[in-house]
Amino acid sequence: MPRKRSPDAAQVVHRTARCGLRATARQRRRLFGLLRSAGDVWCCVLEINAWRRRRQDPSLVGYQDLCRELARAGPGTFGELDTVGARSVLRRYSDAWFAAAKRRKAGDSAARFPRRRRGLVAVRWYAGKFTLDGRVLRLPVARGCPPLVVGLDRDLPCPPAQIRSVTLLCEAGRLWVDVTAEVPVATYPEGEGPDPGRVAGVDLGVIHPYAAVAPDSQMLMSGRAIRAECRQHLREAKARARAAARRAPRPGRRASRRWRQHRRAQRAAEARHRRRVRQAQHEAAKAVIGWALEHRVGTLAVGDPRGLLSLDAGRRHNQRLRSWRIGHLIRALADKAEVAGIAVKLVDERGTSSTCPTCTRRVPKPVGRVFSCPHCGQAGHRDLVAAANIAARAGGGIIPAAAQAGITHRRAGAHLPGVHPARRDPRRRPHRGPPHGPLAGTGPPRLPHTAGSGSRSRHREEPGVHDNILQQVH
């Protein structure tokens, strides 16, 4: 529940940063005990409502009613979990129930009420109930229990005075803390801030996560490193599945220890892949917002391609769409734009890649990355043409595609393994094929390996080889 703020106070938004925990084995057991106690609270609510349904009584779904039921249970019922942490679980259940009821009332028959049991449930504490001093976090526990103090693995990106809540959770067997803070919306001097009248179109894609076009500039964000990470992760997941297929338990039989280890490693790899891709998309969105502020763009018209997810385009293309993470791309851009004071407007992007931004006539969709209009001769990058059409649909007027020299190129995912030779991916084997590239053939010649030659003879070079290389290069 957000706190009440004065109408004259500065406008703020709530943002969450995830931090890892540095804890001893005993602290980890206590932290997992808190999560299991929160799961007991969740299952207890499900059991109470199941009994009430069998007796044809109304279910307890309101937050206040659930808190009264918790007060009747008395202190110490759920181990070391304190009352504030247990109430956060009740708030989560109540919000989920009313959200499902709202969706069903709107006609969504696929919405389901929360009736599934959970072993571990995230616990949230609000400001004033926990203590945060630098990287040292003290979590509240039940009365009579020893204090629980853990450390964070990194510094927080916001001052402690702005922190409003912390949430303890577990993802793929690893403990995390989500720190939510109030971030003030950026303010600018007169005449230097974003202009709401300047509209830029943004086209979302797989190869280029963001392609943006403003009235006087263009930007292309390359996402080939993200695509390579997704492909490598898919290959590794298939290889792990094939290797562990013979150890899969039969229906009705308990899984073996090796199978549980395989599942644990599989969940850890999935979580690591999601963190890598999520971080790369956040970096891409941050670069787009920086470019928009540089050109004083006040409105971002973003093409919404989520309608493609409902189309059956084949097994391979469906998998590519699922790994695209369209929703996260839109959310990351919208969150950063809100902090910067830039408005985001979703626009239907259907047909934008096959419409000329100059003469507004439909043309056959280009096969490659280059768009060429046979009617007026307009040519440019296909994604930039789509972004220009998206801006025009949002009231930005017709933005013709600029020359190639006016495009700002950026790369997303510089932290991913294998992007740079200095950060070679340890999962990939070194290349053993023939040399290629602009300097192919300029290195020392490879000597044939004979049966009697050892390691010294393989690295032996003929005299004058380096002189020939320098002459070829210079």
Secondary structure as GFF3:
##gff-version 3
##sequence-region A 1 474
A	DSSP	beta_strand	12	22	.	.	.	ID=ss1
A	DSSP	alpha_helix	25	54	.	.	.	ID=ss2
A	DSSP	alpha_helix	63	73	.	.	.	ID=ss3
A	DSSP	alpha_helix	83	105	.	.	.	ID=ss4
A	DSSP	beta_strand	123	126	.	.	.	ID=ss5
A	DSSP	beta_strand	131	133	.	.	.	ID=ss6
A	DSSP	beta_strand	136	139	.	.	.	ID=ss7
A	DSSP	beta_strand	148	152	.	.	.	ID=ss8
A	DSSP	three_ten_helix	160	162	.	.	.	ID=ss9
A	DSSP	beta_strand	163	171	.	.	.	ID=ss10
A	DSSP	beta_strand	174	184	.	.	.	ID=ss11
A	DSSP	beta_strand	195	204	.	.	.	ID=ss12
A	DSSP	beta_strand	210	213	.	.	.	ID=ss13
A	DSSP	beta_strand	218	222	.	.	.	ID=ss14
A	DSSP	alpha_helix	224	243	.	.	.	ID=ss15
A	DSSP	three_ten_helix	245	247	.	.	.	ID=ss16
A	DSSP	alpha_helix	257	294	.	.	.	ID=ss17
A	DSSP	beta_strand	297	304	.	.	.	ID=ss18
A	DSSP	three_ten_helix	306	310	.	.	.	ID=ss19
A	DSSP	alpha_helix	315	322	.	.	.	ID=ss20
A	DSSP	alpha_helix	326	340	.	.	.	ID=ss21
A	DSSP	beta_strand	343	348	.	.	.	ID=ss22
A	DSSP	three_ten_helix	352	354	.	.	.	ID=ss23
A	DSSP	beta_strand	370	372	.	.	.	ID=ss24
A	DSSP	beta_strand	379	381	.	.	.	ID=ss25
A	DSSP	alpha_helix	382	393	.	.	.	ID=ss26
A	DSSP	three_ten_helix	404	406	.	.	.	ID=ss27
A	DSSP	beta_strand	407	411	.	.	.	ID=ss28
A	DSSP	three_ten_helix	421	423	.	.	.	ID=ss29
A	DSSP	alpha_helix	455	458	.	.	.	ID=ss30
A	DSSP	alpha_helix	465	473	.	.	.	ID=ss31
###
